[in-house]
Amino acid sequence: MTIQNKGSKLTSMLKPRLSQITWNPFCFSSKAILILFLAFLAGTTHAQIIWQEDFSGANQGWTQNFTDCDGTPASFAGVQNSRFEVIDMEGAPCCTIGGGNDNEWLTNPIDISNACNVSISVDYGFIGVFECEPGGPYFGCTNNSTIDNGHDQIVFYYSLDGGPWVQFQYICGGQTGTATVSGLTGE
């Protein structure tokens, strides 16, 4: 089983400081076995990092696809200051005013076939003024300049075994936090 994390559909200034996938190596399908070994495992269980990106060294196998529709000189998407930053990227498709909010930062497929209780955790933040139009997430040209040219959002997804993308967090406007999903299991 493989998992991909799509910390995607990014607009404006995103600062994910760390993206990691962890799993608990002590997984059991039987409650009887779990109860039997509970005392033993209480002191020995811990999460192991399967994949991690902290943007301080070599690329860990991710790609990016960002669209600047207005040609602003300050527009940027990439690694700087040991974080991934996105500045003024409206996203595809380009609209009459602004863009369709479809940008992406995508991990490589990550093998979780021998893992269970897999978690994805992505730290995010912002600098400056972020705008939010309620009702999102929004993608594509809406012909509403407030959305196409001023709506700032981050939508986090994952996909298991090449299946459909599953949204696990939506951020609108300026916020700081950690997007997390857990309980994913490899086969």
Phi, psi and omega per residue, in radians:
M1 nan 2.431 3.053
T2 -2.103 2.731 3.105
I3 -2.274 2.486 2.997
Q4 -2.189 2.490 3.115
N5 -1.929 2.203 -3.128
K6 -2.020 1.446 3.061
G7 -1.305 1.332 -2.756
S8 -2.166 -3.003 -3.102
K9 0.970 0.844 -3.039
L10 -1.591 2.338 3.011
T11 -2.281 2.709 3.134
S12 1.113 -2.555 -2.963
M13 -1.674 1.869 3.111
L14 -1.913 2.385 3.117
K15 -2.218 1.176 3.048
P16 -1.200 2.109 -3.092
R17 -1.570 -0.438 -3.103
L18 -2.736 2.311 3.015
S19 -2.202 2.183 3.140
Q20 -2.545 2.692 3.084
I21 -2.132 2.184 -3.106
T22 -2.188 2.842 3.059
W23 -2.587 2.726 3.085
N24 -1.709 2.017 -3.049
P25 -1.248 -0.165 -3.111
F26 -1.784 1.466 -3.097
C27 -2.014 2.380 -3.139
F28 -2.335 2.537 3.095
S29 -1.694 -0.162 -3.104
S30 -1.934 2.213 3.112
K31 -1.144 -0.556 -3.141
A32 -1.102 -0.758 3.121
I33 -1.162 -0.719 3.133
L34 -1.048 -0.785 3.129
I35 -1.144 -0.732 -3.127
L36 -1.038 -0.715 -3.081
F37 -1.754 0.131 -3.070
L38 -0.969 -0.807 -3.126
A39 -1.094 -0.698 3.130
F40 -1.189 -0.744 -3.072
L41 -1.353 -0.376 -3.084
A42 -0.960 -0.643 -3.125
G43 -1.666 -0.093 -3.033
T44 -2.042 -0.176 -3.116
T45 -1.376 2.459 3.075
H46 -2.813 2.768 3.134
A47 -1.444 2.483 3.045
Q48 -1.973 2.402 3.133
I49 -1.420 2.159 3.100
I50 -1.551 -0.720 -3.079
W51 -2.620 2.423 -3.137
Q52 -2.592 2.468 3.040
E53 -2.329 2.089 3.101
D54 -2.045 0.103 3.047
F55 1.076 0.416 3.117
S56 -1.858 -0.125 -3.127
G57 -2.462 -2.473 -3.108
A58 -1.176 2.594 3.055
N59 -1.040 2.266 -3.101
Q60 -1.548 0.323 3.071
G61 1.804 0.607 3.133
W62 -1.938 2.855 3.075
T63 -2.256 2.885 3.116
Q64 -2.402 2.637 3.099
N65 -2.582 1.795 -3.094
F66 -2.208 2.529 -3.114
T67 -2.141 2.176 3.050
D68 -1.748 1.975 -3.058
C69 -1.596 -0.390 -3.050
D70 -1.869 -0.035 3.067
G71 1.194 0.380 3.111
T72 -1.063 2.255 -3.103
P73 -1.004 -0.512 -3.103
A74 -1.415 -0.102 -3.112
S75 -1.041 2.384 -3.071
F76 -2.785 2.523 2.975
A77 -2.530 2.023 -3.139
G78 2.867 -2.978 -3.102
V79 -1.596 2.217 2.962
Q80 -2.733 2.610 -3.124
N81 1.021 0.616 3.128
S82 0.992 0.676 3.062
R83 -2.738 2.833 3.051
F84 -1.593 2.120 -3.101
E85 -2.023 2.493 3.058
V86 -2.231 2.139 -3.121
I87 -2.190 2.068 3.003
D88 0.920 0.935 3.057
M89 -1.922 1.919 -3.046
E90 -1.300 -0.528 3.093
G91 1.574 2.645 3.138
A92 -1.298 2.666 -0.190
P93 -1.358 2.737 3.058
C94 -1.251 2.349 -3.085
C95 -1.854 3.127 3.090
T96 -0.976 -0.792 3.044
I97 -2.252 1.991 3.098
G98 1.547 -2.600 -3.074
G99 -2.599 3.098 -3.026
G100 -1.564 0.207 3.041
N101 1.148 0.269 -3.098
D102 -1.810 1.616 3.044
N103 -2.171 2.805 3.110
E104 -2.656 2.582 2.919
W105 -2.089 2.123 -2.946
L106 -2.260 2.239 3.081
T107 -1.351 2.846 2.963
N108 -1.242 2.827 3.025
P109 -1.063 2.388 -3.084
I110 -2.089 2.155 -3.076
D111 -1.313 2.061 3.072
I112 -2.120 0.441 -3.038
S113 -1.095 -0.457 3.139
N114 -1.884 0.463 -3.055
A115 -2.241 2.722 3.000
C116 -2.459 2.946 -3.069
N117 0.924 0.761 -3.122
V118 -1.332 2.414 3.109
S119 -2.146 2.557 2.998
I120 -2.027 2.324 -3.113
S121 -2.394 2.197 -3.132
V122 -2.308 2.111 3.056
D123 -1.462 2.443 3.123
Y124 -2.457 2.784 3.119
G125 -2.817 -3.004 -3.103
F126 -2.673 2.802 3.013
I127 -2.349 2.315 3.094
G128 1.716 -2.802 -3.093
V129 -1.716 2.224 3.085
F130 -2.050 2.488 -3.081
E131 -1.986 2.566 -3.140
C132 -2.367 2.180 3.018
E133 -1.791 2.007 -3.084
P134 -0.959 2.638 3.062
G135 1.810 -0.053 -3.098
G136 -1.304 -3.078 0.206
P137 -1.338 2.700 -3.129
Y138 -2.050 2.402 3.058
F139 -2.458 2.541 -3.110
G140 1.506 2.911 3.132
C141 -1.284 2.220 -3.121
T142 -1.842 -0.166 -3.031
N143 1.105 0.357 3.034
N144 -2.009 1.912 -3.044
S145 -1.085 -0.479 3.094
T146 -1.125 -0.646 3.122
I147 -1.456 -0.877 -3.050
D148 -1.188 -0.468 -3.083
N149 -2.119 -0.039 -3.066
G150 -2.452 -0.046 -3.093
H151 -1.527 2.119 -3.128
D152 -1.882 2.166 -3.078
Q153 -2.540 2.720 2.971
I154 -2.301 2.245 3.108
V155 -2.155 2.187 -3.107
F156 -1.795 2.324 -3.118
Y157 -2.319 2.805 2.888
Y158 -2.439 2.802 3.091
S159 -2.387 2.350 3.083
L160 -1.854 2.269 3.092
D161 0.912 0.661 3.115
G162 1.268 0.222 -3.141
G163 -1.332 -2.945 -3.112
P164 -1.146 2.684 3.068
W165 -1.286 2.336 -3.140
V166 -1.981 2.085 3.116
Q167 -1.293 2.278 3.070
F168 -2.107 -0.068 3.020
Q169 -2.880 2.495 3.070
Y170 -2.256 2.222 3.136
I171 -2.102 2.283 -3.139
C172 -2.224 2.249 -3.109
G173 1.399 -2.936 -3.068
G174 -1.497 1.952 3.098
Q175 -2.473 2.803 3.043
T176 -2.248 2.441 3.139
G177 3.006 -2.760 3.132
T178 -2.316 2.166 3.040
A179 -1.554 2.212 -3.062
T180 -2.415 2.485 2.951
V181 -2.401 2.507 -3.119
S182 -2.454 3.045 3.112
G183 1.470 0.226 3.104
L184 -1.407 2.471 -3.066
T185 -2.254 2.376 3.073
G186 -1.457 2.788 3.105
E187 -2.173 nan nan
